Amino acid sequence: MESATWLDQVNNRKYNGLYWSTAARTNLLPGTMLSSSRGTDPLNNNSGFRSDAYTQLVSAATSETDPARRKQIYSQINDLLLDEVFFMAMSPAPPTLLARSVVHGITASSLGGFGFTDAWLEG
């Protein structure tokens, strides 16, 4: 399907069924992902799902600074998502890298790749 046709079907909820789409993992906090993704946005998601409780929880998740309180909010969001099931998240396999034992300092990136800023070779 051409992009324009597909976007019209998905964004205007004209399809009858299920669609699969990837999402960038650029969000470091779950609250940001929930409020900015078309799949999970509490105000305008592709499923047409609306819930005052969900909207309030996502808003709280994006503004709460206390880690302990954020953890409680995430738990409540998790329960709501399991009960309401308006979208299904699929988890990809994490990136894998094989290197010789003399390679050090390569880190996994939140974007699904690798960071080489601190990489170095031994001896």
C-alpha positions in Angstrom: 0.0 0.0 0.0 1.3 3.5 -0.8 2.3 5.6 2.2 -0.4 8.2 1.7 -3.2 5.6 1.4 -1.8 3.7 4.4 -1.6 6.8 6.6 -5.1 7.8 5.6 -6.4 4.4 6.6 -4.5 4.3 9.9 -4.7 7.9 11.1 -8.4 8.2 10.3 -9.3 4.8 11.7 -10.7 3.5 8.4 -9.1 0.0 8.6 -10.9 -3.0 10.1 -8.3 -5.1 11.8 -4.7 -4.9 12.8 -1.7 -3.1 11.5 2.0 -3.3 12.3 4.3 -0.4 12.6 7.7 0.3 14.1 8.3 3.1 16.6 11.6 4.8 17.2 13.1 4.1 20.6 14.2 7.7 21.1 12.3 8.2 24.3 14.3 7.6 27.5 11.2 7.7 29.8 8.0 5.6 29.2 5.8 8.6 29.8 7.3 10.4 26.8 6.7 7.4 24.6 3.1 7.0 25.7 2.3 10.7 25.1 4.0 11.0 21.7 3.2 7.8 19.9 0.2 7.5 17.6 -0.3 4.0 19.1 -0.5 5.2 22.7 -1.3 8.9 22.7 -4.1 9.3 25.2 -5.7 12.2 23.3 -5.5 10.9 19.7 -4.4 7.3 19.2 -4.9 5.2 16.2 -7.4 2.9 18.0 -9.7 5.7 18.9 -9.4 4.7 22.6 -10.3 7.4 25.1 -10.1 7.1 28.9 -9.9 9.9 31.5 -7.9 7.7 33.8 -5.4 6.8 31.1 -5.0 10.5 30.1 -4.4 11.5 33.7 -1.9 8.7 34.3 0.1 9.5 31.1 0.1 13.2 32.1 1.4 12.3 35.6 4.0 10.0 34.1 5.4 12.8 31.9 5.6 15.4 34.7 6.4 13.4 37.9 10.1 13.9 39.0 10.2 11.5 42.0 11.4 8.1 40.8 9.4 6.2 43.5 6.2 8.0 42.5 6.9 7.5 38.8 7.3 3.8 39.4 3.8 3.7 41.0 2.3 5.6 38.1 4.0 3.2 35.6 2.5 0.3 37.5 -1.0 1.8 37.3 -0.5 2.5 33.5 0.6 -1.1 33.1 -2.5 -2.4 34.8 -4.8 -0.2 32.7 -3.1 -1.3 29.5 -3.5 -4.9 30.4 -7.2 -4.4 31.3 -8.1 -2.2 28.3 -5.8 -3.7 25.6 -6.3 -1.0 22.9 -2.9 -1.7 21.4 -0.3 -4.4 21.5 3.4 -3.7 21.9 5.9 -6.0 20.4 9.4 -6.1 21.6 12.3 -6.5 19.1 15.4 -8.4 19.9 18.1 -6.1 21.3 21.1 -5.3 19.0 23.9 -7.8 19.3 27.6 -7.2 18.7 30.5 -9.6 18.7 34.0 -8.3 19.2 37.4 -9.6 20.2 38.4 -9.5 23.8 40.8 -6.5 23.2 37.8 -4.3 22.3 36.4 -2.3 25.2 33.9 0.5 25.9 31.3 -0.1 23.3 27.8 0.6 24.8 24.3 -0.3 23.6 22.4 2.8 22.5 18.8 3.6 23.4 18.1 3.8 19.6 18.9 0.2 19.0 22.5 0.6 17.8 25.9 1.0 19.5 27.9 3.9 21.0 31.6 4.0 20.2 32.5 7.3 21.9 34.3 5.5 24.7 35.5 2.5 22.7 39.2 1.5 22.9 41.6 -1.3 21.9 43.7 -3.0 24.5 47.5 -3.2 24.0 
